Amino acid sequence: MTEPLVILPGFLSDARGFLPQIVHLGADRQVVLPHLTGDTVEQMSLNAIRDLPRRFALLGHGLGGQVAIDILRRLPEAVTRIVLVSTDPLAEPPATAASRETRLVAARAGRLAEAAAGEYPETAFAATDWRGEVMALVQDMAAGLDIDSYVRQTRAMQRRPDQQKTLRKVRVPALIVAGEADPLVPLRRQEFLAELMPFGRLYLVAEAGHMPQLEQPEAVTAALRDFLAGPMLLR
């Protein structure tokens, strides 16, 4: 039986961050998008698991990927497989966390668009002919947030835990999807993420930055479809 797919969009994103995949993968399986609330990764995962199916596959991007790892920590027997897109397994460096404070000040002063633009500059995406379209969508998703949501998600990024210990214990198939031109989560960091998991493998997306599922939707959707159709591990 095809297991449901739980999708966790990334920082400042909503369901549109995975819309191409929802349309295609949702044709033959249930897709669940829990609402992430809280100001830590742990609180977000605790709130999300209240409405999840009994068994499911997990797909998360960025902050959503970090929450996915914590859900796997809490519910190891419920997760059949996991996909992590543009996800950093380590705690945020102090300098990066401190740099977010300026954007928090801007958001609280009513300049949310300015703050969001600072989170996802043009260089966060590969230099393709459609980069402007992807940027516009990302900015539109961020604009749909209220200031409190922006602050909570920012705090969750700043406080995210180092998840190496959890990842070494993962006993399900894992796919790491990385844009080859992602400056926010460098490739070496995502290679390390794949190496941490006993059954992890890396899928590198050409001509993609931090949003490979939007920058190269056909390639990413095909990779996800193949991965989700693969065998589960017996435990």
N, C-alpha and C positions, 0 to 999 in steps of 0.2 A: 504494500500500500504506500502511496506517495505521501510523505510526511508534510505537514504545513511548513511554510517558510516565514519566519519572524524577521522582519526588516527593521533596522535601527538606523535612521538617517544621522548624518554627522552634525557638527557644530553649525548652528544657525540655519539648519536645513529642515525641510519637511518632506512629505511623501514625494514631492516633485524631484527630489534629489535622486530617486531611484525609479522615476516614472517609466523609462523604457523597459526596465527589468520587470516592474510590476505588471505592465501590459502583457509581456510575452510569457513570463513564468507563471503569472496568475491564471493563464488559460487552462492549466492542467493541475493546479494545486491551490490550496487555500493560502492566502497571503495575509499576515497579521502585522499591523504597525502599531505597537503600543506607544502611548504618549509618555515621553521621558520628562519626568518632573523631579526636582531636587537640585541641590547645589554641590553634590559630590557624585562621583561615579557609583559609589556603593548605594547611595540613596536612590539614584535613578534606577539601578538594577533591581533593588528591593521593591520599588513601586511598580516596575514593569512586569515582574513575574506573577503578580496577582491575577492577571487576565490571560496568561499564556496557555496554549494547548498542553496536553499531557506529555507528548513527545513532539519535537520539532527540529528543523534545521535553522541555523542562525546566520544572519547576514548583517554586518555593521560597517559603517564608514566613519573613520576618524573618531570623534567622541563616541559615536554609536558603536564603533568597534571595541572601544575600551569598556563600554557598558556590556557588550556581548561577552567579553572575556569574564567579567564579573558574574554575569548570569550563568555562564558555564561553571564557574567556581561554586556557585550556590546549588546548581541543579545538574550535576555531571551526568546523571542517569537519564535526564530528559532530553539532552541535546544529542542529536544524531550525527551532526557535522557542523562545521563553522567556516564562514567566509569572512575575512577581515580585509577591508579596502582602505588603503592609505592610513593605516593604524600604527601608532607608536606604542610599543610595549613598556616604555620606561616612564618614570615620573617626569614632569615638566621641569626643565632646568630653572633655577632661581632667576636668572637674567631674563628668560623668556616670560616667566610668570610676572615679573616686575614690569616688563614692557606693556603688558595688557592694562595696567592701571591707567595710563593716559587715555586709552580708548574707553575705559569704564567712565572716566570723567566726562568725556564727550557724550557718551550715551545718556548719562544722567542729566546732562545739560540740554537734552532734547535733540542731539545730533547723532541719532542712531545710524543713519545712512553713512555718515563720515566714519563712525566707529567700525561698521561692517566692512567698508571699503578698505580699511586698514588691516582687517583680518584676512581678506582675500584680495590682494593686489593683482594686477594683471600678470605678474610673474608667477603666480600660483598655478597658472594654466599653461599648457604647451602652446607654442606659437603656431596655431593652425588658422585656417581661413575663417573658422567658426568660433574662435576664442571669444569674440565679443558677445555672441549669442549665449554662450555658457556663462560668462561673467554677468550678463544681464539677468539670467535666471537665478544665479546664486544671490545677487543683490536683491532681487525681488523676494526670494524666500526670507532673507534676513529682514527685509522691510516689513514682513508680516508678523514679526515678533513684537511683543511689548518690551518695555525696558527691563522689567523685572525678569523676564525670561532670558534676555541677553545677559544680565548680571549673573543669574544662576548658572547658566551654561559656561560663562567665563570662569566663575569660581570652580566649577567642576573640572575645567581644563587645568587650572592652576593647581588644584589639589589632587589630581589624578595619581593613583598609586603606581609603584613599580610592580609589574605583573609577571615578572620572570618566574617566580616560584609556581604560580598557578599554571602558566603555560607549559612548564616542564612536565606537569602531571596530566596534560591533555591526552586522552586516549580515543579521540575520534578523528576522522579525516578532516584536514584543515587546508584551506586554500587562501593564500595571501595574494591579493591583487594590488599591484603597485604600478603607478604611472612612472615611466622612465625619466620624466622631467619634473618630478614632484620636489619642490624646494622646501616644503613645509615638513614632510617626513622623508628624509633622504633615503635613497635606495638601500644603502648599507644598513640602515636601521630596520627596514622591512625584510631584508635578507636575514638579519639576525632574528627577527620575529619568526620567520619560517624555520630557522635552525633550532629554535627553542622547543618546538613542538615535535614529538616523535613521528607524527604522521603528517607533518606540514610540508607544503610545496609552494613555490613562488610562481606566480604568473605575471610576467612583465608586459605592460601595455605600452606599445610604441606610440609616439606622438600624443602623450597624455601627461598631465600634471597631477594636481591633487584631487581632481574629480574625474578619474578615468571612466566611471560609469556613465558620465554625461559627455565627456570629450570623445570617447570611442565606444558608444553604446552597443553597437552590433558585436564588436569583438568581446566586450565584457559579458554581454548576455549569452553569447555562445559558450564562453568559458564556464559561466555559472550553470548553464543547462547541462553541459557535459559532467561537471562536478556533481551536481545534484542527482544525476542519473546513475552515478557510480555506486558500487556496493557499500553497505554499511559494515562497520567492524563489529564482530561478535564480541560481547563482553560478558 
